[in-house]
């Protein structure tokens, strides 16, 4: 690249940095089966495309430019269940790249429309074509045969983990400290695993005694079984395999949540606090509630709300969901919600 090109890329990256991270922390006072607990969630809807995946996408692209592994104007090729595709579509177009997304064809219609509205091309992949693994294989094949293509490889990229270790984790630590809270645990659903692995690195350095837990759908216990088992409706997590960047041996016990229970919890966050969050946010809150109950009264557990409800309007999130006797959500009382501002650390502080 010429010096002029370098300056333009840096200017656009800097603009994206100002739109990413420094999200608020929601401090929810709750009772779980009558036990008072504090559940804290990073409100990741505030990122530039409305999800936590913006952090990872921006860091991967920054790293690629720094290492010289991405060519100006080259096509970005990625396999995704939705939010990552949206993040790369937006950031890629902002940086003057074409973007090609391979996505399982059972994801919500809203995801497809948002990606297309950002000028990216979508290649749908059916279950018969291999689902998530088929999408990854097709993306890899296209990248290999296309000169100048850049494949972020979110499921295997260490830069994915680094993005959260350098931003999400430090922000959470600063906000908890500012609120006078010491976390006993952190939990997050595993899609790529970047969030839970990156936050684990930062959080354990600040709080050596904290436990860090991956979360998956009880309907589809991939982490527990090591293979694709069952089906679930929590889009964005449990993508049919254990991602290479996930080191289960370094994490604490896996937490599982029924998808219907997660839908109920997300619906209640919207109906009681006006928080329009996605299904995975409901799952994460239930996982945090489980851990907080087990830790004892007045315990503090942190998590993330990865995205909003706007990409789930055509899904069961916006329908009446049957209640089951074994669900936890009816036993979680949402009492108050306090907002802790972003710590103002800046991108990658």
DACORGI-V709538 format. One record per backbone hydrogen bond with DSSP energy under -0.5 kcal/mol. NH is the residue of the N-H (numbers start at 1). CO is the residue of the C=O. If there is no record, write none. Layout:
BEGIN
nh/co
NH/CO
NH/CO
END
This chain:
BEGIN
nh/co
6/2
7/3
8/4
9/5
10/6
11/7
12/8
13/9
14/10
15/11
16/12
17/13
18/14
19/15
19/16
20/17
25/340
26/24
26/41
27/25
27/338
28/26
28/39
29/27
29/336
30/28
30/37
31/333
32/35
33/31
33/331
35/32
36/34
37/30
38/299
39/28
40/301
41/26
42/303
43/24
44/42
44/305
46/43
47/44
48/19
50/47
52/306
54/51
55/52
56/52
57/53
58/54
59/55
60/56
61/57
62/58
63/59
64/60
65/61
66/62
67/63
68/64
69/64
70/64
74/71
76/98
77/75
77/150
78/100
80/102
86/82
87/83
88/84
89/85
90/86
91/87
92/88
93/89
94/90
95/91
96/93
97/92
100/76
101/121
102/78
103/101
103/123
104/80
105/125
107/104
111/108
112/108
113/109
114/110
115/111
116/112
117/113
118/114
118/115
119/116
120/115
121/99
123/101
124/122
125/103
130/127
131/126
133/130
134/130
135/131
136/132
137/133
138/134
139/135
140/136
141/137
142/138
143/139
144/140
145/141
146/142
146/143
147/145
149/146
150/75
152/150
156/153
157/153
160/157
161/157
162/158
163/159
164/160
164/161
165/161
166/162
167/163
168/163
169/164
171/167
172/168
173/169
174/170
175/171
176/172
177/173
178/174
179/175
180/177
181/176
184/300
185/300
186/211
187/302
188/213
190/215
191/189
197/193
198/194
199/195
200/196
201/197
202/198
203/199
204/200
205/201
206/202
207/203
210/207
211/184
213/186
214/252
215/188
216/255
218/257
220/217
222/220
225/221
226/222
229/227
235/233
237/234
238/190
240/238
243/241
245/155
246/243
247/245
248/246
250/247
251/248
252/212
255/214
257/216
262/258
263/259
264/260
265/261
266/262
267/263
268/264
269/265
270/266
271/267
272/268
273/268
273/269
274/270
275/269
276/274
277/275
278/307
281/278
282/278
283/279
284/280
285/281
286/282
287/283
288/284
289/285
290/286
291/287
292/288
293/289
294/290
295/291
296/292
296/293
298/36
299/296
301/38
302/185
303/40
305/42
306/304
308/50
309/276
311/308
312/309
315/312
318/315
319/316
321/319
327/324
331/328
332/329
333/31
333/331
334/332
335/29
335/333
336/29
338/27
340/25
340/338
341/339
349/346
END
